[in-house]
């Protein structure tokens, strides 16, 4: 086997480099065009998030009649892989390859997982809902297939996003990392906005056949975007291939990263804020459809409003961070403006209607953008460059785990309240969830205050 492998590698080295997927030259800086092309992996991630949390969430609950608690649990299944984001980032830091690659193999594996999940998802959902033409299929097949689809997409999204962000930060100097992170997340939100608009247009007249076309079209688009994003991004590192660095245990690397004073409190802040902003994701579109009588197209476009607010939040966060602003101050502002936003969403059913609901959704998007960029930058600055994948993975693990718990909890709370006797008003099951989100944000602000008070010397840029 080793002889066959050596022969294949020798033949590859004879191919003109312009036909191979390697970056031509390893450099300390990268042009904007290269970074923009790399950011297409975030567009595919944004498309997946809109499809799962926005479009399919609404379709499963309203059109297909699947209980909200079951939908919430399905959407939370990617939570199983969320804690492994730190390990995924660490493994990409340590990866050994005959080509000297570290990031690309993991991103491609994640891409294939996303594709596989989307390929089987629409048929699994139709069986799960008891669709007429699938009525003969046992119910357990629908549940098992839907669970597998969500698991595959979730594993792919976690892998692609964690390692893709690490690759982006590899290409730029340390002082430019906040700018690159901002660009990557702006492209995530652009992908969410465009996807929400496209999905809203394609599903303006919902049919099961159209649902299959949209989801499988997303599968093909994922492959195309990520392949274009990866082409000639990571350079071949012959020195690393010839003399790979010593293997470090994950436990040792994590001990070094977490030992800094205030790191664990920062992760608690990330968890609380993410739960606050994530709990409503599974309920915003059903709330708009059931309580405010919004159509499928209108509620899908609502995702674009949320992402547009996040886009503005990320832009402003990048702007002030590049001018020396403290990351935790940016996160504090993001958490603070979310409190009135969720209160506005909660009272929209009694006053203001669609207009107040839309405004509250937009402001919550701005707050989420500020909070996400601020906490991510703060986390990155707590790790040396050799552990950037671990730091990004730690942030992603806490963020995704908290989001998964929040999504599941939001749906379960809604269904429990709905089952109580005397629950007559359509808005009653939703309002407690929105108010609980405001409470989580207040708790996050309290922890940030303690973090500022006890460890102000550790909040600067990692030397």
C-alpha positions as CSV (number, residue, x, y, z in Angstrom):
1,X,0.0,0.0,0.0
2,X,2.8,2.4,0.8
3,X,4.3,1.9,-2.7
4,X,1.0,2.7,-4.4
5,X,0.7,5.8,-2.2
6,X,4.2,7.0,-3.1
7,X,3.5,6.5,-6.8
8,X,0.3,8.5,-6.6
9,X,2.1,11.3,-4.7
10,X,4.9,11.4,-7.3
11,X,2.5,11.7,-10.2
12,X,0.6,14.5,-8.4
13,X,3.8,16.5,-7.9
14,X,4.3,16.5,-11.7
15,X,1.0,18.3,-12.4
16,X,1.2,22.0,-13.0
17,X,0.3,23.8,-9.7
18,X,-2.4,25.9,-11.3
19,X,-4.5,22.8,-11.8
20,X,-4.2,21.7,-8.1
21,X,-6.2,23.0,-5.2
22,X,-3.2,24.4,-3.3
23,X,-2.4,28.0,-2.6
24,X,0.6,28.9,-4.8
25,X,2.6,30.7,-2.1
26,X,2.4,30.8,1.7
27,X,2.3,34.5,2.8
28,X,1.6,36.4,5.9
29,X,-1.2,38.5,4.3
30,X,-4.1,37.6,2.0
31,X,-5.9,39.9,-0.5
32,X,-9.5,40.7,0.1
33,X,-10.6,38.7,-3.0
34,X,-9.1,35.6,-1.5
35,X,-10.7,36.1,1.8
36,X,-14.1,36.8,0.2
37,X,-13.9,33.6,-1.7
38,X,-12.9,31.7,1.4
39,X,-15.9,33.2,3.2
40,X,-18.3,31.3,0.9
41,X,-18.1,28.4,3.4
42,X,-20.0,30.8,5.7
43,X,-22.6,31.4,3.1
44,X,-23.3,27.6,2.9
45,X,-23.5,27.5,6.7
46,X,-25.9,30.4,6.8
47,X,-28.0,28.7,4.2
48,X,-28.1,25.6,6.4
49,X,-29.1,27.6,9.5
50,X,-31.9,29.4,7.6
51,X,-33.2,26.1,6.2
52,X,-33.2,24.3,9.6
53,X,-34.2,27.0,12.1
54,X,-36.3,29.1,9.8
55,X,-38.0,27.5,6.8
56,X,-38.2,23.8,7.9
57,X,-39.1,24.9,11.5
58,X,-42.2,26.7,10.2
59,X,-43.1,24.1,7.6
60,X,-42.8,21.2,10.1
61,X,-45.0,22.9,12.7
62,X,-47.6,24.7,10.6
63,X,-47.9,22.9,7.3
64,X,-46.8,19.4,8.3
65,X,-48.4,19.5,11.7
66,X,-45.4,18.1,13.6
67,X,-45.6,18.9,17.4
68,X,-43.3,21.8,18.3
69,X,-41.6,19.8,21.0
70,X,-40.6,17.1,18.5
71,X,-39.4,19.8,16.0
72,X,-37.4,21.5,18.8
73,X,-35.7,18.2,19.7
74,X,-34.9,17.5,16.0
75,X,-33.4,21.0,15.6
76,X,-31.4,20.5,18.8
77,X,-29.9,17.1,17.7
78,X,-26.8,18.9,16.3
79,X,-26.2,19.7,20.0
80,X,-24.6,16.2,20.3
81,X,-21.7,17.3,18.2
82,X,-21.4,20.9,19.6
83,X,-19.1,20.0,22.5
84,X,-16.7,18.4,20.1
85,X,-16.0,21.7,18.3
86,X,-13.1,22.4,20.6
87,X,-11.7,18.9,19.8
88,X,-12.2,19.5,16.1
89,X,-10.4,22.8,16.2
90,X,-7.6,21.2,18.2
91,X,-7.3,18.3,15.8
92,X,-7.0,20.7,12.9
93,X,-4.2,22.5,14.7
94,X,-2.4,19.2,15.1
95,X,-3.3,17.5,11.9
96,X,-0.5,15.7,10.0
97,X,-0.7,15.4,6.3
98,X,1.7,14.3,3.5
99,X,0.8,17.6,1.8
100,X,1.3,19.7,4.9
101,X,-2.4,20.6,5.1
102,X,-4.1,21.1,8.4
103,X,-7.6,22.7,7.7
104,X,-8.8,21.6,4.3
105,X,-9.3,17.9,5.0
106,X,-11.6,18.7,7.9
107,X,-13.6,21.3,6.0
108,X,-14.2,18.9,3.1
109,X,-15.3,16.1,5.5
110,X,-17.8,18.6,7.0
111,X,-19.0,19.5,3.6
112,X,-19.8,15.9,2.7
113,X,-21.7,15.5,6.0
114,X,-23.8,18.5,5.2
115,X,-24.6,17.2,1.7
116,X,-25.6,13.8,3.0
117,X,-27.9,15.2,5.6
118,X,-29.7,17.5,3.1
119,X,-30.0,14.7,0.6
120,X,-32.2,12.6,2.8
121,X,-33.9,15.3,4.9
122,X,-37.0,16.2,2.8
123,X,-38.2,12.6,2.3
124,X,-37.6,11.9,6.0
125,X,-39.7,14.9,7.0
126,X,-42.6,13.8,4.8
127,X,-42.6,10.4,6.3
128,X,-42.3,11.9,9.8
129,X,-45.4,14.0,9.2
130,X,-47.5,11.1,8.0
131,X,-47.8,12.5,4.4
132,X,-50.4,10.7,2.4
133,X,-48.1,9.2,-0.1
134,X,-45.8,8.0,2.7
135,X,-48.5,6.8,5.0
136,X,-47.5,3.1,4.6
137,X,-44.0,3.7,6.0
138,X,-43.6,2.9,9.7
139,X,-43.4,6.0,11.9
140,X,-40.1,5.0,13.4
141,X,-38.5,5.2,9.9
142,X,-39.5,8.8,9.6
143,X,-38.2,9.7,13.0
144,X,-34.9,7.8,12.6
145,X,-34.3,9.2,9.1
146,X,-35.1,12.7,10.2
147,X,-32.8,12.4,13.2
148,X,-30.0,11.1,11.1
149,X,-30.5,14.0,8.6
150,X,-30.3,16.6,11.3
151,X,-27.3,14.9,12.9
152,X,-25.4,14.8,9.6
153,X,-26.1,18.5,8.8
154,X,-25.3,19.5,12.4
155,X,-22.0,17.6,12.4
156,X,-21.1,19.1,9.0
157,X,-21.9,22.7,10.0
158,X,-19.9,22.4,13.3
159,X,-16.9,21.1,11.4
160,X,-16.9,23.4,8.5
161,X,-17.5,26.6,10.5
162,X,-14.9,25.8,13.3
163,X,-12.1,24.8,10.9
164,X,-13.0,27.4,8.3
165,X,-12.7,30.2,10.8
166,X,-9.3,28.8,11.9
167,X,-8.1,28.7,8.3
168,X,-9.2,32.3,7.8
169,X,-7.3,33.5,10.9
170,X,-4.2,31.5,9.7
171,X,-4.0,33.7,6.6
172,X,-3.7,37.1,8.3
173,X,-1.6,38.7,11.1
174,X,-2.9,38.7,14.6
175,X,-3.8,42.4,14.5
176,X,-6.2,41.7,11.6
177,X,-8.0,38.8,13.1
178,X,-11.0,40.8,14.4
179,X,-11.5,42.2,11.0
180,X,-11.3,38.8,9.4
181,X,-13.7,37.3,12.0
182,X,-16.1,40.2,11.3
183,X,-15.9,39.6,7.5
184,X,-16.6,35.9,8.0
185,X,-19.6,36.5,10.1
186,X,-20.9,39.2,7.8
187,X,-20.8,36.7,5.0
188,X,-22.6,34.2,7.3
189,X,-25.4,36.8,7.7
190,X,-25.4,37.7,4.0
191,X,-25.8,34.0,3.3
192,X,-28.7,33.9,5.8
193,X,-30.4,36.9,4.2
194,X,-30.1,35.7,0.6
195,X,-31.1,32.2,1.6
196,X,-34.2,33.5,3.5
197,X,-35.3,35.6,0.5
198,X,-34.7,32.8,-2.0
199,X,-36.4,30.1,0.2
200,X,-39.3,32.5,0.8
201,X,-39.8,33.1,-2.9
202,X,-39.5,29.4,-3.8
203,X,-41.9,28.3,-1.0
204,X,-44.4,31.1,-1.5
205,X,-46.7,28.4,-2.7
206,X,-45.9,25.4,-0.6
207,X,-46.1,21.8,-1.9
208,X,-44.3,18.7,-0.7
209,X,-42.6,18.4,-4.1
210,X,-41.3,21.9,-3.9
211,X,-40.0,21.2,-0.4
212,X,-37.9,18.3,-1.8
213,X,-36.6,20.5,-4.6
214,X,-35.5,23.3,-2.3
215,X,-33.8,21.1,0.3
216,X,-31.9,19.0,-2.3
217,X,-31.0,22.1,-4.2
218,X,-29.4,23.4,-1.0
219,X,-27.4,20.2,-0.8
220,X,-25.9,20.7,-4.3
221,X,-25.3,24.4,-3.6
222,X,-23.4,23.5,-0.4
223,X,-20.9,21.3,-2.4
224,X,-20.4,24.0,-5.0
225,X,-19.8,26.9,-2.6
226,X,-17.4,25.0,-0.3
227,X,-15.4,23.6,-3.1
228,X,-15.0,27.1,-4.6
229,X,-14.2,28.5,-1.1
230,X,-11.4,25.9,-0.5
231,X,-9.7,26.1,-3.9
232,X,-6.1,27.3,-3.5
233,X,-6.5,28.6,0.0
234,X,-4.2,26.6,2.2
235,X,-0.6,26.4,1.0
236,X,1.4,23.2,1.0
237,X,3.8,23.2,3.9
238,X,6.7,20.9,3.0
239,X,8.6,21.6,6.1
240,X,5.6,20.7,8.3
241,X,5.1,17.5,6.2
242,X,8.7,16.5,6.6
243,X,9.0,17.4,10.3
244,X,5.5,17.3,11.8
245,X,5.3,19.0,15.3
246,X,5.1,16.7,18.3
247,X,1.6,15.4,19.2
248,X,0.1,17.2,22.1
249,X,-2.7,15.7,24.2
250,X,-6.0,17.6,24.0
251,X,-6.3,17.6,27.8
252,X,-2.9,19.3,28.1
253,X,-3.8,22.0,25.5
254,X,-7.2,22.6,27.2
255,X,-5.5,23.0,30.6
256,X,-3.2,25.7,29.2
257,X,-6.1,27.5,27.5
258,X,-8.5,27.4,30.4
259,X,-5.9,28.2,33.1
260,X,-6.0,32.0,32.4
261,X,-8.0,33.9,35.0
262,X,-11.5,34.7,33.8
263,X,-11.6,32.2,30.9
264,X,-14.3,30.0,32.5
265,X,-16.4,33.1,33.4
266,X,-16.2,34.2,29.8
267,X,-17.5,30.9,28.6
268,X,-20.4,31.2,31.1
269,X,-21.2,34.6,29.6
270,X,-21.2,33.1,26.1
271,X,-23.5,30.3,27.3
272,X,-26.0,32.7,28.9
273,X,-26.1,35.1,26.1
274,X,-26.4,32.4,23.4
275,X,-29.3,30.8,25.3
276,X,-31.0,34.1,25.4
277,X,-30.7,34.8,21.7
278,X,-31.2,31.2,20.7
279,X,-34.4,30.2,22.6
280,X,-36.7,32.2,20.3
281,X,-35.2,30.9,17.1
282,X,-37.5,27.9,17.0
283,X,-40.6,30.0,17.9
284,X,-40.3,33.3,16.0
285,X,-41.8,32.0,12.8
286,X,-44.5,29.9,14.4
287,X,-45.4,32.9,16.6
288,X,-45.6,35.1,13.5
289,X,-47.7,32.5,11.7
290,X,-50.1,31.5,14.5
291,X,-50.5,34.7,16.5
292,X,-49.9,37.4,13.9
293,X,-51.3,35.5,10.8
294,X,-48.1,35.9,8.7
295,X,-47.7,33.7,5.7
296,X,-44.9,31.2,5.0
297,X,-43.2,33.7,2.7
298,X,-43.5,36.5,5.3
299,X,-42.2,34.5,8.2
300,X,-39.3,33.2,6.1
301,X,-38.4,36.8,5.2
302,X,-38.4,37.5,8.9
303,X,-35.2,35.5,9.1
304,X,-33.7,38.0,6.7
305,X,-34.8,40.8,9.1
306,X,-33.1,39.0,12.0
307,X,-29.9,38.4,9.9
308,X,-29.9,42.0,8.7
309,X,-29.9,43.2,12.2
310,X,-27.0,40.8,12.9
311,X,-25.2,42.1,9.9
312,X,-25.4,45.6,11.3
313,X,-24.3,44.4,14.7
314,X,-21.2,42.6,13.3
315,X,-20.3,45.6,11.1
316,X,-20.4,47.9,14.1
317,X,-18.5,45.5,16.3
318,X,-15.7,45.2,13.7
319,X,-15.6,48.9,13.3
320,X,-15.1,49.7,17.0
321,X,-12.9,46.7,17.8
322,X,-10.4,47.8,15.1
323,X,-10.3,51.2,16.8
324,X,-9.3,49.6,20.1
325,X,-12.6,49.0,21.8
326,X,-12.7,46.3,24.5
327,X,-14.4,43.2,23.2
328,X,-16.3,42.6,26.4
329,X,-17.7,46.1,26.3
330,X,-19.1,45.4,22.8
331,X,-20.6,42.1,24.2
332,X,-22.1,44.1,27.1
333,X,-23.9,46.5,24.7
334,X,-25.1,43.6,22.6
335,X,-26.6,41.9,25.7
336,X,-28.2,45.1,27.0
337,X,-30.2,46.0,23.9
338,X,-31.6,42.5,23.6
339,X,-33.6,43.0,26.8
340,X,-36.0,45.6,25.4
341,X,-36.1,43.7,22.1
342,X,-37.5,40.6,23.6
343,X,-40.0,42.6,25.6
344,X,-41.2,44.2,22.4
345,X,-41.6,40.8,20.7
346,X,-43.6,39.6,23.8
347,X,-46.1,42.5,23.7
348,X,-46.4,42.6,19.9
349,X,-49.5,40.3,20.2
350,X,-51.3,42.8,22.4
351,X,-50.1,46.1,20.7
352,X,-48.2,47.0,17.6
353,X,-48.8,43.7,15.8
354,X,-46.4,42.8,12.9
355,X,-44.6,46.2,13.0
356,X,-43.5,45.9,16.6
357,X,-42.7,42.2,16.2
358,X,-40.5,43.0,13.2
359,X,-38.8,45.8,15.0
360,X,-38.1,43.7,18.1
361,X,-36.7,40.9,15.9
362,X,-34.4,43.4,14.1
363,X,-33.0,44.8,17.3
364,X,-32.5,41.3,18.7
365,X,-30.4,40.6,15.6
366,X,-28.3,43.6,16.2
367,X,-27.7,42.6,19.8
368,X,-26.8,39.0,18.8
369,X,-24.3,40.3,16.3
370,X,-22.6,42.6,18.8
371,X,-22.6,39.9,21.5
372,X,-21.3,37.2,19.2
373,X,-18.4,39.2,17.7
374,X,-17.4,40.7,21.1
375,X,-17.3,37.3,22.9
376,X,-15.6,35.6,19.9
377,X,-12.8,38.2,19.8
378,X,-12.4,38.0,23.5
379,X,-12.0,34.3,23.3
380,X,-9.5,34.4,20.5
381,X,-7.3,36.9,22.4
382,X,-6.9,34.4,25.2
383,X,-5.1,31.9,23.1
384,X,-1.6,31.9,21.4
385,X,-1.6,31.6,17.6
386,X,-0.7,27.9,17.8
387,X,-4.0,27.2,19.6
388,X,-6.3,29.4,17.5
389,X,-8.3,26.4,16.3
390,X,-8.8,25.3,20.0
391,X,-9.9,28.8,21.0
392,X,-12.4,29.0,18.1
393,X,-13.6,25.5,18.9
394,X,-14.1,26.3,22.5
395,X,-16.2,29.4,21.7
396,X,-18.1,27.4,19.1
397,X,-18.6,24.4,21.5
398,X,-20.1,26.6,24.2
399,X,-22.1,28.7,21.8
400,X,-23.6,25.7,19.8
401,X,-24.3,23.7,23.0
402,X,-26.1,26.6,24.6
403,X,-28.0,27.3,21.4
404,X,-29.1,23.6,21.1
405,X,-30.3,23.5,24.7
406,X,-32.1,26.8,24.2
407,X,-33.8,25.7,21.0
408,X,-35.0,22.4,22.6
409,X,-36.1,24.2,25.8
410,X,-38.1,26.9,23.9
411,X,-40.1,24.3,22.0
412,X,-40.8,22.2,25.1
413,X,-41.9,25.2,27.2
414,X,-44.3,26.3,24.5
415,X,-45.9,22.8,24.2
416,X,-46.1,22.4,28.0
417,X,-47.9,25.7,28.4
418,X,-50.1,24.9,25.4
419,X,-51.2,21.6,27.1
420,X,-52.3,23.4,30.3
421,X,-56.0,23.8,30.8
422,X,-57.4,27.3,30.2
423,X,-54.7,28.2,27.5
424,X,-57.0,29.8,25.1
425,X,-55.1,32.8,23.6
426,X,-52.6,31.8,20.8
427,X,-49.9,34.1,22.2
428,X,-49.9,32.6,25.7
429,X,-47.5,29.7,25.1
430,X,-44.9,32.0,23.5
431,X,-44.7,35.1,25.8
432,X,-43.0,33.3,28.8
433,X,-40.2,32.1,26.5
434,X,-39.5,35.6,25.2
435,X,-39.5,37.0,28.7
436,X,-37.2,34.2,29.9
437,X,-34.7,35.3,27.2
438,X,-34.6,38.8,28.7
439,X,-33.8,37.2,32.1
440,X,-30.9,35.2,30.6
441,X,-29.5,38.4,29.1
442,X,-29.7,40.2,32.5
443,X,-27.8,37.2,34.0
444,X,-25.1,37.5,31.3
445,X,-24.7,41.2,32.1
446,X,-24.2,40.3,35.8
447,X,-21.4,37.8,35.0
448,X,-19.7,40.3,32.6
449,X,-19.7,42.8,35.4
450,X,-18.0,40.3,37.7
451,X,-15.5,39.5,35.0
452,X,-14.6,43.2,34.6
453,X,-14.4,43.7,38.3
454,X,-12.2,40.7,39.1
455,X,-9.9,40.3,36.1
456,X,-9.5,43.6,34.2
457,X,-5.8,43.0,33.5
458,X,-6.5,39.8,31.5
459,X,-8.9,41.4,29.0
460,X,-6.3,42.7,26.5
461,X,-4.7,41.2,23.5
462,X,-2.7,38.0,24.0
463,X,1.0,38.8,23.7
